[in-house]
């Protein structure tokens, strides 16, 4: 779901969510959304899958349409550089979060959102992967006009989910981070 995918992907992939299975691509090592990280709200899971497959298609205009209207998406040039460098995108955590009301941020009531942590591996031979070939990216999923949208996660949310991910037991693979009950 991060803003980059490889050029050798198919022209377009289906936005429909698979019924089960960890891989959401014909190349199972490129895009991975483990079943154990899926949440109770199927619309969230479908949106994560749609976002990842849209990214894999490399179409910047479709990618832009996934973003919140409240903020600007990644610039086209950065998307293009990253898209060519991505080797894998793996969902590592998907957590339900309640944001407090904040009139300055346009929220007059508390809002349920999701924190999405992805692990992105970039080709170090590509410009985008030279500085940091493996990255953890945290995005926020928020509802706008009855649809899920991608937004930049606030710094406290990014820090919280990364800390939680880092605190996972060493003998436990990252894809089995326990989720709060209820989702």
RASUL-V224939 format. One record per backbone hydrogen bond with DSSP energy under -0.5 kcal/mol. NH is the residue of the N-H (numbers start at 0). CO is the residue of the C=O. Records with the same first field share a line. If there is no record, write none. Layout:
NH->CO + CO
This chain:
3->1
8->5
23->30
27->25
29->26
30->26
31->29 + 88
32->21
36->33
37->34
39->182
41->39
43->40
44->40
45->41
46->42
47->43
48->44
49->45
50->46
51->47
52->48
53->49
54->50
55->51
56->52
57->53 + 54
58->53
59->57
62->58
63->59
64->60
65->61 + 62
66->63
67->149
70->67
78->74
79->75
80->76
81->77
82->78
83->79
84->80 + 81
85->81
86->120
87->120
88->29
89->118
90->31
91->116
92->116
94->114
96->112
98->96 + 110
101->106
104->101
105->102
106->101
107->105
110->98
112->96 + 110
113->140
114->94
115->113 + 138
116->92 + 114
117->115 + 136
118->89
119->117 + 134
120->87
121->119 + 132
122->84
123->121
125->122
128->122 + 125
129->125 + 126
130->126
134->119
136->117 + 134
138->115 + 136
139->150
140->113
141->139 + 148
143->146
146->143
148->141
149->65
150->139
152->137
156->153
157->153
158->154
159->155
160->156
161->157
162->158
163->159
164->160
165->161
166->162
167->164
171->168
175->172
176->173
182->179
